[in-house]
Amino acid sequence: MEAVCYEDDVTEQWAAFTDDNAAFFAEVLPALVAAACLVTRMAVPHPALDRRAAAIIAGGEVAPSRLHLAYAALEVVKVLALVTAGALF
């Protein structure tokens, strides 16, 4: 038996669950995107930005960086995903 099939190929036995599955993923997917953005933001640009800030405070020179743009982009995607998740609940 195949675990994944097209909606048109679903047997009568499982047809009642297709709407439940669609609703589940419509509600859960935005929350998963928001969580992924949060974890990525905290794991990648955040530590590097902390190191840059410490170097600047210590009086050191730092090269230009686009880390703030990555941080802000992840934050925007996270907020949009949370708004979408909130609208679906």
C-alpha positions as a printed Julia matrix, in Angstrom:
89×3 Matrix{Float64}:
   0.0    0.0    0.0
   1.23   3.49  -0.83
   1.22   6.05   1.94
   0.82   9.06  -0.38
  -1.52   9.41  -3.33
  -3.39  12.02  -5.29
  -6.65  13.22  -3.8
  -8.6   11.66  -6.67
  -7.07   8.26  -5.87
  -8.09   8.19  -2.19
 -10.31   5.21  -1.38
 -13.69   5.6    0.31
 -12.2    4.27   3.52
  -9.86   7.28   3.79
 -11.84   9.95   1.9
 -13.42  11.27   5.1
  -9.99  12.28   6.39
  -8.85  14.44   3.46
 -10.6   17.58   4.76
  -9.2   16.99   8.25
  -5.69  16.6    6.83
  -6.0   19.77   4.76
  -7.25  21.74   7.76
  -4.49  20.39   9.99
  -1.7   21.42   7.63
  -3.31  24.79   6.9
  -3.27  25.55  10.63
   0.04  23.98  11.56
   2.21  25.02   8.62
   2.37  28.76   9.48
   3.32  27.93  13.06
   6.05  25.58  11.83
   7.39  28.3    9.52
   7.46  30.75  12.43
   9.28  28.25  14.64
  11.8   27.49  11.9
  12.48  31.21  11.44
  12.97  31.67  15.18
  15.37  28.73  15.49
  17.32  29.79  12.38
  17.52  33.4   13.55
  18.79  32.37  16.98
  21.3   29.87  15.58
  22.85  31.8   12.68
  22.79  35.6   12.65
  22.16  36.22  16.35
  25.47  34.79  17.68
  27.42  36.48  14.9
  25.73  39.82  15.62
  26.55  39.4   19.32
  30.21  38.89  18.44
  30.16  41.96  16.18
  28.57  44.06  18.93
  31.18  42.89  21.47
  33.99  43.75  19.03
  32.57  47.23  18.41
  32.1   47.87  22.14
  35.71  46.77  22.71
  36.8   49.41  20.18
  37.66  47.02  17.39
  37.11  47.46  13.69
  34.58  45.23  12.0
  33.95  44.68   8.33
  30.57  45.6    6.87
  28.04  42.8    7.13
  24.57  41.94   5.87
  23.72  39.94   8.99
  21.21  42.55  10.13
  19.34  42.13   6.85
  19.16  38.36   7.33
  18.0   38.86  10.92
  15.32  41.33   9.84
  14.16  39.15   6.93
  13.73  36.16   9.21
  11.83  38.33  11.68
   9.48  39.61   8.96
   8.77  36.07   7.74
   8.19  34.94  11.33
   5.73  37.77  12.03
   3.83  37.11   8.79
   3.62  33.41   9.64
   2.34  34.2   13.15
  -0.28  36.61  11.79
  -1.37  33.95   9.3
  -1.53  31.31  12.04
  -3.52  33.67  14.24
  -5.98  34.42  11.45
  -6.53  30.68  10.87
  -7.29  29.91  14.52
